[in-house]
Amino acid sequence: MKKKSIVIAAIAAIGIILFSAVPAKAAPPAGQNVLILYSSSTTYGGEELKAFNTALQAIIPAPTIQTLDVGTATGFYTALQAKFPSEADTNLSYWCQVYDLRFSDHCQNFSSYTCACGTQEQQISTGSATSDTVLLQNRLKTGGGVYIQADHRDYPCRDIYVINFINSVANTPISGGYPTCPYVGAAPSNPTINVFSATPNNFNTNYNDLTAGGHLNTNYPGGIPMANIGSAQPLYSLTLSDGTSGLINSAIGLAWTGANMKPAVVGANPGILTVSFESNCFADSVCTDNTDPTTFASQVIQNYYTLLSNNSCVFFTPTSTMTMTVTPTGTETNTATATPSVTDTPSITETATTTVTQTQTPTVTITPTSTPGFEIVLITVFPNPGAGPSTIVYDLKRQSDITLKIYDISGEKIKTLTQDSNATVIGRNYLVWDGTNGQTNAPGKRVAAGLYIFSLQAVSGKDKSKLIWSKLARY
């Protein structure tokens, strides 16, 4: 019973993680660190942030989301260092995905607008080792995913910077100027999008099935004519008008994978870049409810996340160990009794009692020490709920001996699986549980449906350093 209490206490400490049983969803992507850049000074900044935060938090397992309000600054690195001093570096290596939502609709190239391009927070800065362009290129180079929000109507300033950034990394640049606009010609102002591409990487079914009905509402979307997208892969498109050439099939969402980008800029094995030239579909109340994670717009955002969940992403997570020395408090009582012997005298007894109390004050010393290169992260268990073999996915930063212990919800251990360090690799690893109880690494009887605790332990090095990570899943 004591053992069960300890296990259940551990569950309470780490929190309960439940997984969806919606059949339409594919195996959930890795829960990764996500950075969202936005500007509260822009009209759409807060609404875009709300839309993406709502959609991403509903993913199972949910990513760890951190947000950065860049305000009216040109470039975001100074603000990043101020808010995340321990995590910030010029590779953005703490975050596997970066979402740049710094789109503003208050600075466009209309004659009625007076602000000048180049002075607004929506630009993607260039020109230094800490410029936005270099930081985002570095994140792609180390396997991370990048999403950039662009827009539509008559060459907004934002699109100038977005296209310049795309062309800095794309094998073949976007040509022909700025995005097309639907409201100039005969195309409808608010068309819907209901066809989504399977490439790259099964975008249309990778998490939600975007082919099963439903559509993305738009409000004056923009796009790049198919003939001008260069090496991009279109994710979804519409027939739009540029006002002079009639109706043109144009890409609204685009993606660039390794073969589509310059290895001299982003390396031989980069992550994925995605760009959307429609913002209203995610943030405008005319098109969607950005507080509802079940809308079709949220499903598209979730598929973007899954597309950007590159398993080869190299990311840094600061870790530390804590050494605690405790001198316990105690009370010591010494009692001495002396009974002298008196002869030929009526019974006389003298008792001397001495009580000595010593109280020791606890001394607690906490010494943080870094443990470079040793980290285990239990990513997920799928399928969830399971009906047969379940795959346990975990990441290692160095080869380790692995022990997986599976408990039922009462805390009783039902199975142990082991994996020798020689069978592990640095990065993504897998263990398969056949859904049975019994002896270590041996088949047994099928377990009943219910909740199970997966406790993963890694032991590494001569010092036998040990880390444990636990999750709760439904079988």
C-alpha positions in Angstrom: 0.0 0.0 0.0 2.9 2.4 0.7 4.2 1.9 -2.8 0.8 2.7 -4.3 0.6 5.9 -2.3 4.0 7.0 -3.6 3.1 6.4 -7.2 -0.2 8.2 -6.9 1.5 11.1 -5.2 3.9 11.3 -8.1 1.0 11.5 -10.5 -0.4 14.4 -8.6 2.9 16.1 -8.8 3.3 15.9 -12.5 -0.3 16.5 -13.4 -2.7 14.2 -15.3 -2.4 14.1 -19.1 -5.4 12.7 -21.0 -5.4 11.9 -24.7 -8.2 12.3 -27.2 -10.0 9.3 -28.6 -11.2 11.1 -31.8 -10.7 8.5 -34.6 -10.2 11.2 -37.3 -6.9 12.4 -35.8 -3.6 10.8 -36.7 -0.9 10.0 -34.2 -0.3 13.2 -32.2 2.8 15.1 -33.0 5.5 15.7 -30.4 4.7 18.3 -27.8 7.3 20.9 -28.6 8.4 24.3 -27.4 6.7 27.1 -29.4 7.5 30.8 -29.6 4.8 33.2 -30.8 5.8 36.7 -31.9 3.1 39.3 -32.0 2.6 43.0 -31.6 -0.2 44.3 -29.3 0.1 47.7 -31.0 -1.3 46.3 -34.2 -5.0 45.9 -35.1 -4.7 42.1 -35.6 -1.9 41.4 -33.1 -4.1 40.3 -30.2 -6.6 38.5 -32.4 -4.0 36.5 -34.3 -2.4 35.5 -31.0 -5.7 34.4 -29.5 -6.5 32.3 -32.6 -3.1 30.5 -32.6 -2.9 30.0 -28.9 -6.5 28.6 -28.8 -5.8 26.1 -31.6 -2.3 25.0 -30.4 -3.4 24.5 -26.8 -6.0 22.0 -28.0 -3.5 19.7 -29.6 -2.8 16.5 -27.7 -0.2 16.5 -26.3 -0.2 20.3 -26.2 3.0 22.2 -27.0 4.6 24.5 -24.5 3.8 28.0 -25.8 5.7 31.1 -24.9 4.6 34.5 -26.3 6.6 37.7 -27.0 5.0 41.0 -27.5 7.4 42.9 -29.7 5.4 46.1 -29.4 6.6 48.8 -31.9 10.2 47.7 -32.0 12.0 46.9 -35.3 13.3 43.4 -34.8 12.5 41.1 -31.8 15.9 39.9 -30.4 16.2 42.7 -27.8 12.7 41.9 -26.5 13.5 38.2 -26.5 16.6 38.6 -24.4 14.7 40.8 -21.9 11.9 38.3 -21.4 13.7 35.0 -21.8 17.4 35.7 -20.8 18.2 32.1 -20.1 16.6 30.7 -23.3 17.5 33.4 -25.9 20.2 32.7 -28.4 20.8 33.6 -32.1 19.7 30.1 -33.2 16.3 30.4 -31.3 17.3 26.8 -30.2 15.0 26.6 -27.2 11.9 26.7 -29.5 11.3 24.1 -32.1 8.7 26.2 -33.8 8.5 30.0 -34.2 5.2 31.7 -35.3 5.7 35.3 -36.5 2.3 37.0 -36.3 3.5 40.6 -36.4 1.1 41.4 -39.2 -0.5 44.9 -39.1 -3.3 46.3 -41.3 -2.6 49.9 -40.3 0.3 50.4 -42.7 -0.4 49.7 -46.3 0.6 51.3 -49.6 -2.7 53.0 -50.1 -2.6 56.8 -50.8 -4.8 57.3 -47.8 -2.2 55.8 -45.5 0.7 58.0 -44.3 3.0 55.6 -42.5 6.2 54.6 -44.3 7.3 51.0 -44.9 10.4 50.2 -42.9 9.4 51.9 -39.7 6.8 49.5 -38.5 7.0 46.5 -36.1 5.7 44.2 -38.9 8.9 44.2 -40.8 11.4 41.3 -40.8 14.6 43.1 -40.0 17.9 42.5 -41.8 21.5 43.6 -41.6 23.0 42.1 -38.4 23.8 38.8 -36.7 20.7 39.4 -34.4 18.3 40.6 -37.1 15.0 38.8 -37.6 16.2 37.4 -41.0 19.3 35.8 -39.5 17.5 34.4 -36.4 14.8 32.8 -38.5 17.3 31.4 -41.0 19.3 29.9 -38.1 16.1 28.3 -36.7 15.5 26.7 -40.1 19.1 25.6 -40.3 18.9 23.7 -37.0 15.8 21.8 -38.0 13.1 24.1 -36.5 9.8 25.1 -38.1 8.8 28.7 -39.0 5.4 30.1 -39.7 5.0 33.7 -41.0 1.7 35.5 -41.3 1.5 37.7 -44.4 -1.6 39.3 -45.8 -3.5 40.5 -48.9 -4.8 43.7 -50.3 -2.8 46.0 -52.4 0.8 45.3 -51.3 0.8 45.8 -47.5 4.2 46.6 -46.2 4.3 43.3 -44.4 4.3 41.4 -47.7 7.4 43.2 -48.9 9.4 41.9 -45.9 7.9 38.4 -46.0 8.7 38.0 -49.7 12.2 39.3 -49.2 12.7 36.8 -46.4 11.3 33.9 -48.5 13.6 34.8 -51.4 16.6 34.8 -49.0 16.1 31.1 -48.3 14.1 29.7 -51.4 16.0 27.9 -54.2 13.8 29.6 -56.7 12.4 33.0 -55.6 8.9 34.3 -55.7 8.6 36.5 -58.8 6.1 38.9 -60.3 5.7 41.4 -57.5 3.2 41.2 -54.7 0.2 39.0 -53.9 -2.9 39.1 -56.0 -6.1 40.5 -54.6 -9.6 39.1 -55.2 -11.7 42.3 -54.9 -10.2 44.0 -57.9 -11.7 41.8 -60.6 -14.6 39.5 -60.9 -13.6 37.1 -58.1 -15.9 37.1 -55.0 -14.6 39.1 -52.0 -15.2 36.3 -49.5 -14.5 32.9 -51.2 -14.1 29.7 -49.2 -11.2 27.3 -49.3 -12.0 23.6 -49.3 -9.2 21.9 -51.1 -5.9 21.3 -49.2 -2.8 19.6 -50.5 -1.3 16.3 -49.3 2.2 17.7 -50.0 4.4 18.2 -48.2 4.2 15.5 -45.6 0.4 14.8 -45.8 -0.5 18.3 -44.8 -4.2 17.7 -45.4 -4.5 14.7 -43.1 -1.5 14.9 -40.8 -3.5 15.7 -37.6 -7.0 16.7 -38.7 -8.6 15.3 -41.9 -9.1 18.5 -43.9 -10.5 16.4 -46.8 -13.6 15.2 -44.8 -15.7 18.3 -45.4 -15.7 21.8 -44.0 -14.0 24.9 -45.4 -11.8 27.9 -44.5 -13.7 31.2 -44.7 -11.8 34.1 -46.0 -12.2 37.9 -46.2 -10.3 39.5 -49.1 -7.5 36.9 -49.2 -4.3 37.4 -51.1 -2.1 34.9 -52.8 0.8 34.3 -55.1 0.0 33.2 -58.7 1.0 29.6 -59.3 3.4 30.6 -62.0 5.3 32.9 -59.7 5.6 30.8 -56.5 9.1 29.6 -57.4 10.2 26.5 -55.4 7.3 26.8 -52.9 4.8 24.0 -52.5 1.2 25.3 -52.4 -0.9 24.1 -49.4 -4.2 25.6 -50.5 -5.2 28.0 -53.3 -8.0 30.2 -54.7 -8.8 31.8 -58.1 -8.0 35.5 -57.5 -7.6 38.5 -59.7 -4.7 40.9 -60.0 -6.9 43.5 -61.6 -5.1 43.4 -65.0 -4.8 39.7 -66.1 -8.1 38.4 -65.1 -8.7 35.5 -62.8 -5.5 33.6 -61.7 -5.1 30.5 -59.6 -3.1 31.7 -56.7 -1.5 29.9 -53.7 -2.8 31.2 -50.3 -0.7 29.0 -48.0 2.8 27.9 -49.0 5.5 25.6 -47.7 9.2 25.2 -48.3 11.0 21.9 -47.2 14.6 21.0 -47.5 14.8 20.4 -51.3 13.1 23.8 -51.8 15.6 25.9 -49.9 19.2 27.0 -50.3 21.6 24.7 -48.4 24.2 27.5 -48.3 21.7 29.5 -46.2 19.8 26.9 -44.2 22.0 23.9 -44.3 21.5 20.4 -45.8 18.7 19.3 -43.4 16.6 22.3 -42.6 13.2 22.5 -41.0 10.1 23.7 -42.8 9.0 27.3 -43.6 5.3 28.1 -44.1 3.6 31.3 -45.0 0.0 32.3 -45.2 -1.2 35.3 -47.3 -4.6 35.3 -45.6 -5.0 36.4 -42.0 -8.8 37.0 -41.6 -9.6 33.3 -41.9 -7.8 32.8 -38.5 -8.5 36.0 -36.6 -11.5 37.9 -38.0 -14.9 37.3 -36.4 -16.5 37.6 -39.8 -14.7 34.3 -40.7 -14.3 32.3 -37.6 -14.5 32.2 -33.8 -10.9 32.5 -32.6 -11.8 31.3 -29.1 -13.1 28.0 -30.3 -10.5 25.2 -30.8 -12.9 23.1 -32.8 -13.4 25.4 -35.8 -12.1 24.5 -39.2 -9.7 27.5 -38.9 -8.3 26.0 -35.7 -7.9 22.6 -37.4 -5.9 24.2 -40.2 -3.6 25.8 -37.6 -3.2 22.5 -35.9 -2.1 20.9 -39.2 0.4 23.7 -39.7 1.8 22.8 -36.3 2.0 19.1 -37.2 3.7 19.9 -40.5 6.3 22.0 -38.6 6.9 19.2 -36.0 10.1 18.1 -37.4 11.4 15.1 -35.4 15.0 16.0 -36.3 14.6 19.5 -34.6 17.7 20.1 -32.5 16.5 22.0 -29.4 18.1 23.0 -26.1 16.4 22.7 -22.8 18.3 24.0 -19.8 18.4 21.4 -17.0 19.8 21.3 -13.5 20.1 19.0 -10.6 19.5 20.0 -7.0 21.7 18.7 -4.1 19.9 19.1 -0.8 21.6 18.5 2.6 19.3 18.3 5.6 20.3 18.1 9.2 17.1 16.9 10.9 15.6 18.5 14.0 15.7 16.2 17.0 15.0 16.2 20.7 17.3 14.2 23.0 16.1 13.5 26.6 18.5 11.9 29.1 17.0 10.9 32.4 19.2 9.7 35.4 17.6 8.3 38.5 19.6 7.8 41.7 18.1 5.8 44.7 20.5 5.8 47.7 20.4 2.9 50.1 19.7 3.8 53.7 20.1 1.1 56.4 17.9 0.9 59.6 15.9 3.9 58.5 12.3 3.9 57.4 11.9 3.8 53.7 13.4 6.9 52.2 13.8 7.2 48.5 15.4 10.2 46.7 15.0 10.4 43.0 17.0 12.8 40.9 15.8 13.3 37.4 17.8 15.3 34.9 16.3 16.2 31.5 18.6 17.4 28.8 17.0 18.7 25.6 19.0 19.4 22.5 17.4 21.0 19.5 19.2 21.1 16.2 18.1 23.6 13.6 17.8 22.2 10.1 20.4 23.3 7.6 19.4 23.2 4.0 21.9 23.7 1.2 20.7 23.8 -2.4 23.4 23.6 -5.0 22.3 23.9 -8.6 24.7 22.0 -10.9 24.4 21.7 -14.6 24.0 18.3 -16.3 25.0 18.9 -19.9 24.1 16.4 -22.4 21.8 14.3 -20.2 18.1 14.7 -20.7 15.2 12.4 -21.3 11.8 13.7 -22.5 8.8 11.3 -22.7 7.1 12.8 -25.7 3.9 10.7 -26.1 2.2 7.4 -26.1 0.1 6.4 -29.1 -2.4 5.4 -30.3 -4.4 6.7 -27.4 -6.6 5.1 -26.4 -4.9 1.9 -27.4 -6.4 -1.4 -28.6 -3.2 -3.3 -29.3 0.5 -2.4 -29.3 1.2 1.1 -28.0 4.3 3.0 -29.0 6.2 5.1 -26.4 8.1 7.9 -28.0 10.9 9.6 -26.1 14.0 11.8 -26.8 17.5 11.4 -25.4 20.4 13.7 -25.4 22.8 10.9 -24.9 22.6 7.1 -25.1 21.2 5.6 -21.9 19.9 2.4 -20.4 16.1 2.7 -20.4 13.6 1.2 -18.0 9.8 1.7 -18.7 7.5 0.7 -15.9 3.8 0.6 -16.5 1.3 0.9 -13.6 -2.4 0.7 -13.4 -4.3 3.6 -11.8 -4.1 2.1 -8.4 -0.3 2.1 -8.5 0.2 -1.6 -9.1 3.1 -2.3 -11.5 1.9 -4.5 -14.3 4.8 -4.5 -16.7 8.5 -3.6 -17.1 10.2 -3.0 -20.4 14.0 -2.4 -20.8 16.2 -1.1 -23.5 20.0 -1.3 -23.5 21.9 1.9 -24.1 23.4 0.3 -27.3 19.9 0.1 -28.7 19.2 3.8 -28.1 20.3 6.8 -30.2 20.7 10.5 -29.5 17.4 12.1 -30.5 14.1 10.3 -31.1 13.6 6.7 -29.7 10.8 4.2 -29.5 9.5 1.4 -27.2 6.6 -0.8 -28.0 4.3 -2.2 -25.4 2.1 -5.1 -26.6 -0.7 -4.3 -24.1 -0.1 -7.2 -21.8 1.1 -7.7 -18.2 3.6 -10.2 -17.0 7.3 -10.6 -16.7 9.9 -8.1 -17.9 10.1 -7.9 -21.8 7.9 -11.0 -22.0 4.3 -11.4 -23.3 1.5 -11.9 -20.9 -2.3 -11.5 -20.7 -4.0 -8.5 -22.3 -4.7 -5.8 -19.8 -8.2 -4.4 -19.2 -9.2 -1.0 -20.7 -8.4 1.9 -18.4 -5.8 4.5 -17.4 -2.2 3.5 -17.1 0.9 5.3 -15.9 4.1 5.1 -18.0 7.2 5.9 -16.0 10.3 6.1 -18.1 13.8 6.0 -16.4 17.1 6.7 -18.1 20.5 5.7 -16.5 23.6 7.0 -18.1 27.3 7.2 -17.5 29.7 5.7 -15.0 28.1 7.8 -12.3 24.7 6.2 -13.1 23.0 9.5 -13.4 19.3 8.9 -13.4 16.3 10.8 -14.7 12.6 9.8 -14.6 9.7 11.1 -16.6 6.0 10.0 -16.3 2.8 10.3 -18.3 -0.7 9.0 -17.8 -2.5 7.5 -20.8 -5.7 5.6 -21.6 -5.7 2.0 -22.9 
